[in-house]
């Protein structure tokens, strides 16, 4: 099937730039001597995770117990739930999953760590536990320093848990626009991670892994001498919001939403890609071109409702009724979660069809 014949709305993945993105990150991590653990919450697709592991990743991250189950069922053998898991129902499932794969998770509370231990003991499994510190995003995480040490002491003492180190991800730094802003935010995160690590080591507790970093900052963490594992996710597909950061990036837009013009007036065109087909929490998508990727100068996506998107032009021609347009999503992660399939395209032809198996895996 030609890409022009794919029904819409649909996620279209250009395989050549996608593979270049994977290769670039894998080569960077290898040269820098860093462990690479890409974030699967972005793509929710085992076919992508397998290609990342095949290029040297030690495993993948995800955010939810149900995502971890999907990944392990698909043959991914090392999964870090880089998030807190609270509630015995979820913890029991995670502990059972750890019977057949290496499973890690993050803790920022001693009572939660004890609950994780109890679930692992009941299942007869071992869970890798990471103390999450607040690296600056003011989201999850225990305070760095003495509080992180106190929690590490608890984790290291609990049965069926293995203390692996620190989760020190600064999510808020990824989309700070200027280089200087990102550098300052990550410098503070590095200092918090170093202080916590050094206190834990001074207490006689091994702290082998300091993990974190995202697509917007991973080079800074890699150069820190503190972090030794990277968790970028968006680099594989990229989105419009990352494109707004100041620094140029070697990573290419590879994933697009293909949409059809369903209505046309002299002033605007309406496409069949609205809020149910892409996320606008980080801004409207960009018009990348027609179905074949040819540019459409001056054409922009300006408004979204449930089933409709409005496209206008500042001078160029509007797309014709029935024609198809490629959009670069504003925010890739929630956009992928709205679709059942990723359509892989090479040289204008459909070459792969991958199910987004962890779509809706939110618990």
N, C-alpha and C positions, 0 to 999 in steps of 0.2 A: 504494500500500500504506500502511495505517496503521502508525504506529510500534509499536503494540501487536502487530502481526502479524509483525514482523521476528523471524526465528529467532535463537536465542541460543547462546552468548555473541556479542555484536556491539558494535562501536564506533558509538555514536550521536552525531552532531555536530549540535547545535542551531545552525542557520545564522545566525539573527538575532544572538545574543550573540557568536558567532564573528566576524561581520562588524563588530560594534561594537568588539570587541577590536582587530581589524586597523586600523580607522579611528582609534581612540584613539592607538595607537602611532605611526601614520603622521603624525597631526596633531602629536603631541608632538615628534617628530624634526624636522618641518618648522619648527615655531615655535622650537625650540632651535637651529636651524641645523646639525643633526647629520646625517651620513650614516647611513642605516639599512640594516643587513645582517642580517636575521633568521636565526636558526639553524634549518636544515632537518633537523638530526639529531633534532629533537623529533618532527616529523611525517612525515618520509621520504616525502612525498607531493607530486609536482609540481603537482597542482591547487592546493594551498595555497601553494606557492612562487610560482606565477604570480599569484595574487591579492595576494600581498605586493608583488611587483614592480610590478603594475598600480597599486598605491597609492603608488608612489614609492621603494621600496627600490632601492638601487644594485645589488643582487644578493643572494645568500644565502651562508651558511656551511654547511659540512658537516664531517664528521670523517674520512671515508674516501675513498679513490680510487674505489671502486665506487659510493659515494653520488654523487660528483661526476659520474660517467659517466651515471647515471640522470637527474640534473638537466639536464645538457647535452643529452642525447638528447631531453628533453622541451621544449627550447627556452629554458632559462635560460642567459643569455649571460655571466654573471659569477659565478663560484663561487670562494670562498675555502675551501680545506681548512684549517681553523683547528687544525691538528695537525701533528705530524711524520710524514713519509712516508719509511720506511726500507726499503731493498731495491730492487735494480735492476728487478725485474719490475714492481713497482708504479710506480716512477718512470718507466719507459718508457711505461706506459699513461697516466700523468698528462701526460707531455710530448706524446704524440700527441693527447690531449684538448685541449691548449693550442693546437693547430693550428686549432681551430674555435670556441674560446671564450676569454674571459679567465679564466685559472686562477691562483690564488694558493695558497701554502702557507707553513707556518711552519718555521723552522729554529732549533735551539739548539745546533748543533755544526758546526764548520767542515768536517769531513770529510763530513758529510751534505750541506752546502751544495755542496761540490764534486761530489758524486754527482748532485745535482739539476741542476747546470749541465751535466754530461756528458750526462745524458739529454736535456736540452733541445737541446744542440748536435747530438746524433745525430738528433733529430726535426726540427731546423730550426724550433723554436718558441721562444717567449718565456714564461717563468714569472715571475710576481710573487712575490717572496720577502719575508717578514716575519720579523724577528728576534723570537722569543718570549722575553720576560723572565719570570722567576719573580715574579709580582705578589703573592705571599703564600700561595698554595695549596700550595706545596712539592710540585708535581707536575712538569710539564715546564717548561722555560724556563731560559735562561742567567741567571746572576746579573746584576742591574741594575748600571748604572754602567760601569766600565772593561771588564768582560767583554762587555757588550752592545756597546760601541763597537768592541772588537776584532773581534767577529763581524760587525758591520755593515761594517767595512772590508773583510773578506774577501768578503762577499756582493756589495758594490758593485763589486768588481774582477773578478768572474767573468763569463764570456761567457754570453749568453742568459738571464741573470737580471736582473731589475729590482728593486732594493731599494726597497720601498714604505713601510717604517716598522716599527712595533712592534706585536706582539700582546701585550696586557697584560690578560688576562682572569683575574679572581680568582673561580674557580668556588666555592671554599669559602665565600665571603662571601654567596652567594645565599640560603642557608637559615639564616644566623645569625638567631636569633629576634627580638632586640630591635633597635630603630632604632639605638641607641647602638653596639651591637656591629658592625652593618653599616657605619655611618659611620666607625668607627675603622679597620676593615679596608680600606675603600676609600680613606680618607685616606692610608694607608700605600702602597697600590697606586698612587695618583696621584703620590705623591712619588717612587716608584721609576721610574715612567714618565717623569716630568718630568726627573729627573736623567739618565736614559739618553738621552732625546731631546736635551737641551741639550748633552751631550757629543758626540753624533753630529753635530749641527749645527755645533758649534764646530770639528769636524774637517773642515768643508767638505762634508759629505755631506747631501744633502737628505733630510728625514725627513717626508714629507707626511702619513702616516696613522698615528694612534694609535688602535688598535681594541681593543674588549673590551666589557665590561658585559653583564649579564644581567637577567632579569626582576625579580630582587630588589633590584638596585642601580642600574639604568640612569640614574635621575635624578641620582644622585651623580656619576657619570662625566660626564654631560652638563653639569653645573654646574662642572666642574673647570677649564675653560680649557685642558686638556691633551688629553683625548680628543676626537676629532672623528668617530668612527664607533661605532655601538652594535650589539651582537650578541644581543639578547634572543631567546629561542625560545619558552618556555612560555607567554608572555602570550596566545598565540592560543587555547590550549585551557585552560590552568591545571590544577592538581591539588590534592589534599588537603594535601600538604606545604607548598606555597606559602601555602595558607590558614592555616597555623599561624604564619606570621610576624606580628610585632606590628602593623606598619603596615597600615592598610586599603588596598585596592588597587582601582583603577577597573576592573580586568579581571575578567571573569565566568567561572565554570565553564561551558564550552560543550561539552566532550566527556565522554561517559559510557560506561560498559560496561553494556549491557543484559543482564540475566541472568534465568533462569527458576527458580522454586521446583520442585525435583525430588523433594523428600521433606519430610515434615512430621511433627513430633511436638508434644505439648503444650508442650514446653520450648523448641524451636528449629525453624527451617526450614533446609533445605539447598538451596543454589542451584548452578547448573551453571557457575559462574565460580570457578575455582581458580587455582593458580599458573601454569597454562598459558594463562591469559586475561588476567592482570594482574600487575603487579609489586608486591611488598610490601617491597622493600628500604628504602623510606621510610615504612613503616607500612601498616596496613590501609586499605582504601578506606572512604569514608564512604557511607552510604545516603542518596541524594539524594531518593528518592521512588519512586513507582510508575512504570509504563511511561510514563504521561503527564506525569510530573514533579510530581505532587501529593505533598506531604510525608507522611512516615510517622514521626510523633513517637515517640521512644524506641527506635526500631529501629536496630540496629547490626550491622555485619559484624565477627565476632570471631575467626575462625579460617579458615585456608586450607590445603588440601592440593592434590595435582595437579589433580584434576577437580572438587573440591567446595569450597564456601564455607559457613560456618555463620553464620546470622543469629539473633540473640536480641533480646528486647525487654525494656526496663526498665519497661514499664507499658502501652504501646500494644499494639494487636493485631498478631500476626505475619501476614505475607502468606500467602495461601492456596496450596494445592498447585496448580501450573500457572500461577500469576500471575507477573508480571514486575516486576523491580525495577531501578532505575537506581543505579549506583555511580559515585562520583567516585574515580578511581584515586589511589593514594597517590603514585605517581611516573609522570608521563605518558610520558616518553621510552621506557623499556623496555616499557611497556604497549602503545603503538602498534606497536612492533616485533613483537608477538606476533600481529598481525592482518593479514589480506590486504586488507580493505576498510574504508573509512570510509563510514558511511551518513549522508548529510546530510538533516536533517529540518527542515521548515518548517510551522508551524501543524498539527502532529500528523501530517503526511503525509511520506512519503519523497520528497525532491525531487532528490537527487544521490546518486551512487554512485561513490566515488573509490578507485582501487586504491592501496594503500600500496606503491608500485613499488620503493622502496629497502628494503623489509623484508628483513632478513637480509644486507644489503650491509655486511659487517663487515671487508672486506679492502682 
